Amino acid sequence: MRPTILRYLAILWLLFPIGVNVGRPQSTSGTPQLGPVLPENVKLPPNPVTRWTTDRNLRLFGWINGGYTGSSTGHGLLNIEPRANRFGDAWLLNQAALVLERTASSGGSWWGFRTEFYMGADAALLRPVDGFGPTTPRFGTDFRQAYFSFHAPLLSDRGVEVKLGRQYTPLGYETTMAAYRPMYSEAYSWMYSQNGATTGAIATIHVNPKLDVITGPTLGVNSLFNLRGRAPCYIARGSYRPDTTNNTRLIGTVYTGPEPIAAAPGHLGKWQTEVEAQFVRHVNRRLGVVSETNFGWDTRDPANKNQTSKWVGTYLLAIIHPNKLLDINTRAEWFNDIDGSRTGHRANYSEITGGINFMPRASINFRPEIRWDGADHPVFGPSGKPPYQNHQWTYAFETLLKF
């Protein structure tokens, strides 16, 4: 093991004993919930800041994450990479995030907001057009979310919630932000056909206790209050729960427009559409599974002789909770970039990832993982340094601190 890794681990374990000592949220049965604690539920000791925010119905919290990734194909930015840990044989500070939000009231009419500023290598990867701050590939800054929200008791007993401003695109199970995803790396579906935030006016209609409908116009992929393409994009998403326990969700999404999702360089066509089907099931207290399938197409792709480019992919994610200190996470995926419009290479991809989430305290997670990627064409290796290979192993270790 390299001396730098030993120093890194030593620093973390010196910090560990003086970390915030918090408990886990309780389930409705009174037993501690299994799995990681969200950063907004990590309770700091009472202090003037926490008292000030509580008195004003505000929440202020954040997280820091980073890690090391080793690659079997070499050092540097990888050509087809396991984002967001996309540099082989390298350390990254991925995210240092700070969130300020006004939380919702229960029932009736209310208003709120959320600002979510972050910096690091992930902000550099997902930098919006007309963004601000550094422009290096390893460090950037961004407001991933900055929206105003309000709720009105309209259309149904549960009402309607509207978000106006920059926000996450309601597409896919995985997410950009480290504290809300199960593993360090992400699926191809997220990496190459979902990964943008957007600016829009998106409404969630609570039709009944079992069905939510999410819809509205957006300004396109990774928009920072600027229109991408010649016209707005449109999203429609339905989330159905067969019963009121929320243990099972069936989700379907259609997202369409001139530029709703990012295309590989030179492949942006006239009109893109993505269709997503998702199944989320909490089988029991110790097991959760997610199945997601995506199919998309982009008409008049200039890099495909103005023909329609297509892609399709599916993955299965399993999250196992053996006890309150440990999760075991696995993901298996197939992704076919039929015309190369997502990754820049026409290829059939597959990946298998296994990792653990060790949670000695609610405020700290250690997430090592091993990932294998394969393709039917040689595409793996450091970017711009052929010859490439047909497969790639990556070995990663991530630390997530929440406050």
C-alpha positions in Angstrom: 0.0 0.0 0.0 1.3 3.4 -0.9 2.6 5.8 1.9 0.0 8.4 0.8 -2.8 6.0 1.4 -1.5 5.1 4.8 -1.3 8.8 5.7 -4.8 9.3 4.4 -6.2 6.5 6.5 -4.3 7.6 9.6 -5.8 11.1 9.4 -9.3 9.7 9.1 -9.0 7.4 12.0 -7.5 10.2 14.1 -10.6 12.3 13.2 -13.0 9.4 13.8 -13.0 9.4 17.6 -13.9 13.1 17.8 -16.6 12.9 15.2 -20.2 13.9 16.0 -21.8 11.2 18.1 -25.3 10.8 16.6 -28.0 8.2 16.7 -29.8 6.6 13.9 -33.4 7.6 13.0 -36.0 5.3 14.4 -38.5 3.4 12.2 -42.2 3.5 12.9 -41.7 0.3 15.0 -39.2 2.0 17.2 -36.1 0.0 16.0 -33.2 1.9 14.4 -33.3 2.0 10.6 -30.7 0.2 8.7 -28.6 1.8 5.9 -26.8 5.1 5.7 -28.1 8.2 7.5 -28.9 11.1 5.2 -26.8 14.3 5.9 -29.9 16.3 6.9 -30.5 13.7 9.7 -27.0 14.0 11.2 -27.7 16.1 14.3 -25.0 18.4 15.4 -24.7 19.4 19.1 -26.8 22.4 19.9 -25.0 25.7 19.0 -26.0 29.2 18.0 -26.2 28.2 14.3 -28.4 25.2 14.8 -30.7 27.2 17.1 -30.9 30.1 14.6 -31.9 27.7 11.7 -34.4 25.8 13.8 -36.2 28.9 14.9 -36.6 29.9 11.3 -37.7 26.5 10.0 -34.3 26.2 8.1 -31.9 23.3 7.7 -28.2 23.8 7.1 -26.1 20.7 6.4 -23.5 19.3 4.1 -20.9 16.6 3.3 -17.4 16.1 1.9 -16.4 13.0 -0.1 -13.3 11.9 -2.0 -11.2 8.8 -2.6 -8.7 6.9 -4.6 -9.3 4.8 -7.8 -6.8 2.3 -9.2 -7.2 1.2 -12.8 -6.0 -1.9 -14.7 -5.6 0.1 -17.9 -3.4 2.9 -16.6 -3.0 6.4 -15.2 -5.0 9.5 -15.9 -8.4 10.5 -17.3 -10.0 7.2 -18.6 -11.5 7.1 -22.0 -14.7 5.2 -20.9 -14.6 6.0 -17.2 -16.5 4.8 -14.1 -17.8 8.3 -13.3 -17.5 10.2 -11.0 -14.2 8.6 -10.1 -12.9 8.9 -13.6 -9.2 9.2 -13.2 -7.1 6.0 -13.0 -4.5 5.6 -10.3 -5.4 9.0 -8.8 -6.9 10.7 -5.7 -9.9 13.0 -6.1 -11.7 15.4 -3.8 -15.1 14.8 -5.4 -17.5 17.0 -3.5 -17.6 19.5 -0.7 -21.3 20.5 -0.5 -23.3 22.9 1.7 -27.1 22.9 1.6 -29.4 25.6 3.0 -33.1 24.9 2.7 -36.5 26.0 4.1 -38.3 22.8 4.9 -41.9 22.1 4.1 -44.8 22.6 6.5 -47.4 19.9 6.9 -50.5 20.2 4.9 -52.2 23.4 3.5 -50.2 26.0 1.7 -46.5 26.6 2.3 -43.4 27.8 0.5 -39.7 26.9 0.7 -36.4 26.9 -1.1 -33.2 24.9 -1.5 -29.7 26.1 -2.4 -27.1 23.4 -2.9 -23.6 24.6 -3.5 -20.7 22.2 -4.1 -17.2 22.2 -5.4 -14.6 19.6 -6.4 -14.0 17.1 -9.2 -17.7 16.3 -9.7 -18.5 20.0 -10.1 -15.8 20.1 -12.8 -17.2 17.1 -14.6 -20.8 18.4 -14.5 -20.1 22.1 -15.0 -23.1 23.8 -16.6 -22.9 26.0 -19.6 -22.2 29.6 -18.5 -21.1 28.3 -15.1 -18.6 30.0 -12.8 -15.4 29.4 -11.1 -12.3 27.3 -12.0 -12.3 25.4 -15.3 -9.7 22.7 -14.6 -10.8 19.0 -15.0 -10.2 18.2 -11.3 -11.9 21.1 -9.6 -15.0 23.2 -10.3 -17.8 25.0 -8.5 -21.6 24.9 -9.1 -25.0 25.5 -7.6 -26.4 22.1 -8.3 -29.7 23.3 -7.0 -31.2 26.7 -6.4 -34.9 26.7 -6.5 -38.0 28.2 -4.9 -40.9 25.8 -4.1 -44.5 26.2 -3.0 -47.4 23.9 -2.2 -51.1 24.5 -2.8 -54.1 22.4 -1.8 -55.3 22.1 -5.4 -56.5 19.3 -7.7 -56.5 16.7 -5.0 -56.6 16.2 -1.2 -52.8 16.1 -1.1 -52.3 19.1 -3.4 -49.6 20.2 -5.8 -46.0 21.1 -5.2 -44.1 23.3 -7.7 -40.3 23.9 -8.0 -39.1 26.9 -9.9 -35.4 27.2 -10.7 -32.3 25.0 -11.0 -33.0 21.5 -9.7 -32.3 17.8 -10.2 -33.8 16.3 -13.4 -36.4 13.8 -12.2 -34.9 10.9 -14.2 -33.2 7.8 -13.0 -32.6 6.2 -9.6 -29.0 7.2 -9.0 -28.0 10.8 -8.4 -25.1 13.2 -8.7 -24.7 13.9 -5.0 -22.6 11.5 -3.1 -24.6 11.4 0.1 -27.7 10.2 -1.7 -26.2 7.3 -3.9 -25.2 3.8 -2.8 -21.8 3.5 -4.4 -18.8 5.6 -5.5 -19.2 4.9 -9.2 -22.4 5.2 -11.2 -24.2 3.1 -13.9 -23.7 3.8 -17.6 -27.3 5.0 -17.7 -26.6 7.7 -15.3 -23.1 8.5 -16.7 -24.1 8.9 -20.3 -27.9 9.6 -20.5 -29.2 11.1 -17.3 -26.5 13.1 -15.4 -27.7 16.7 -15.7 -29.4 19.1 -13.4 -31.7 21.5 -15.2 -33.6 24.8 -14.8 -37.3 24.4 -15.0 -40.8 24.7 -13.6 -41.7 21.2 -12.4 -44.9 20.3 -10.6 -45.6 17.2 -8.5 -49.3 16.4 -8.5 -50.2 14.1 -5.6 -53.1 12.5 -7.3 -53.9 10.2 -4.4 -51.9 8.3 -1.7 -50.7 5.8 -4.3 -49.9 8.0 -7.3 -47.7 11.0 -8.0 -47.4 12.7 -11.4 -44.4 14.9 -12.1 -44.4 17.2 -15.1 -43.3 20.5 -16.5 -41.0 22.3 -19.0 -37.2 22.6 -18.5 -34.5 24.6 -20.2 -32.5 21.5 -21.1 -29.5 19.5 -19.9 -27.4 21.1 -17.2 -29.0 24.5 -17.7 -27.9 27.3 -15.4 -30.9 29.6 -16.1 -30.1 29.5 -19.8 -32.0 27.8 -22.7 -30.2 24.8 -24.2 -31.3 24.3 -27.8 -33.9 26.1 -29.8 -36.9 25.2 -27.5 -37.7 24.0 -24.0 -37.8 20.3 -23.1 -40.6 18.5 -21.4 -40.8 15.8 -18.8 -43.6 13.5 -17.6 -43.1 11.0 -14.8 -45.4 8.8 -12.9 -44.7 7.1 -9.5 -47.1 4.5 -8.4 -47.1 2.7 -5.0 -49.4 -0.4 -5.0 -50.0 0.1 -1.3 -49.4 3.0 1.2 -46.3 1.4 2.9 -44.0 2.8 0.2 -42.2 -0.5 0.0 -42.8 -0.8 -3.7 -42.6 1.8 -6.4 -43.3 1.6 -10.1 -42.0 4.5 -12.0 -42.2 5.5 -15.7 -40.7 8.6 -17.3 -40.6 10.3 -20.7 -38.2 13.2 -21.2 -38.1 14.9 -24.7 -36.8 18.0 -26.4 -34.0 19.4 -28.5 -31.4 18.9 -25.7 -32.8 17.2 -22.6 -29.6 15.1 -22.0 -26.0 15.4 -23.0 -24.7 13.8 -26.2 -21.2 12.7 -27.2 -19.2 15.4 -29.0 -20.5 15.9 -32.5 -23.6 13.7 -32.0 -26.2 16.3 -30.9 -29.2 15.8 -33.3 -32.5 17.6 -33.8 -34.7 16.1 -31.1 -34.0 13.7 -28.3 -36.3 11.4 -26.4 -35.6 9.1 -23.4 -38.0 6.6 -21.9 -37.3 5.1 -18.5 -39.0 2.3 -16.5 -38.0 1.7 -12.9 -39.0 -0.8 -10.2 -37.9 -0.2 -6.6 -38.7 -2.8 -4.0 -37.9 -2.9 -0.3 -38.2 -6.7 0.1 -37.7 -6.5 3.8 -35.8 -4.6 6.4 -32.5 -6.0 5.2 -32.9 -6.1 1.4 -33.7 -3.5 -1.3 -33.6 -4.0 -5.1 -33.8 -1.6 -8.0 -34.4 -2.5 -11.6 -34.1 0.3 -14.2 -34.3 0.2 -18.0 -33.7 3.1 -20.4 -34.3 3.5 -24.1 -33.5 6.7 -26.1 -33.2 8.1 -29.5 -31.9 11.3 -31.1 -33.2 12.3 -34.6 -30.9 13.6 -37.4 -27.6 12.9 -35.6 -25.0 14.7 -37.7 -22.3 12.1 -36.8 -24.6 9.3 -37.9 -25.3 10.7 -41.5 -28.3 12.6 -40.1 -30.0 9.3 -39.2 -31.6 8.6 -35.8 -29.2 7.4 -33.2 -30.4 5.0 -30.5 -29.3 3.6 -27.2 -30.7 1.1 -24.7 -29.6 -0.2 -21.3 -30.8 -1.9 -18.1 -29.3 -2.6 -14.7 -30.2 -4.3 -11.4 -29.0 -2.9 -8.1 -29.2 -4.8 -4.8 -28.7 -3.2 -1.4 -28.2 -5.6 1.5 -28.2 -4.4 5.2 -26.6 -7.1 7.3 -26.5 -4.8 10.3 -26.6 -1.2 11.3 -22.8 -0.7 10.6 -22.6 -2.4 7.2 -24.3 -2.4 3.7 -23.3 -4.7 0.8 -24.1 -3.1 -2.6 -24.0 -4.8 -6.0 -24.9 -3.6 -9.5 -25.0 -5.5 -12.8 -25.6 -3.6 -16.0 -25.8 -3.9 -19.8 -25.7 -0.8 -22.0 -25.8 -0.7 -25.8 -24.6 2.5 -27.4 -25.9 1.5 -30.8 -24.7 4.5 -32.7 -22.1 5.9 -30.4 -24.2 9.0 -29.5 -23.7 8.5 -25.8 -20.1 7.5 -25.2 -18.6 8.4 -28.6 -18.0 4.7 -29.4 -20.4 2.2 -31.0 -20.2 -0.6 -28.5 -22.0 -3.0 -26.3 -21.0 -2.4 -22.6 -21.4 -4.3 -19.5 -20.3 -3.7 -15.9 -20.4 -5.6 -12.6 -19.7 -3.6 -9.4 -19.5 -4.8 -5.8 -18.8 -2.8 -2.8 -19.5 -2.3 0.9 -20.6 0.8 2.9 -19.1 0.7 6.4 -20.8 3.1 8.8 -19.0 3.3 12.1 -20.9 6.5 12.9 -23.9 8.1 11.3 -21.7 10.9 10.1 -19.0 8.9 8.3 -19.1 6.2 5.6 -16.3 4.2 4.1 -17.2 2.8 0.7 -14.7 0.6 -1.1 -15.7 -1.1 -4.4 -14.4 -3.3 -7.2 -15.7 -2.8 -10.7 -15.3 -4.7 -13.9 -16.2 -3.1 -17.3 -16.3 -4.9 -20.6 -17.1 -4.0 -24.2 -17.3 -5.7 -27.6 -14.8 -3.2 -29.0 -11.5 -1.9 -27.5 -12.5 1.3 -25.8 -10.9 1.2 -22.3 -7.7 3.0 -21.3 -6.3 6.4 -20.6 -8.0 9.0 -22.8 -6.0 9.8 -26.0 -3.5 6.9 -25.4 -4.4 4.0 -27.6 -4.3 1.1 -28.1 -7.3 0.5 -26.0 -8.5 -2.7 -24.3 -11.8 -4.6 -24.3 -12.1 -4.6 -20.5 -11.1 -2.6 -17.4 -10.9 -3.3 -13.7 -11.1 -0.4 -11.2 -10.5 -0.6 -7.5 -11.8 2.4 -5.5 -12.0 3.5 -1.9 -14.2 6.5 -0.9 -14.8 8.3 2.3 -18.0 10.4 2.9 -18.2 12.7 5.9 -21.6 14.3 6.7 -22.4 17.2 9.0 
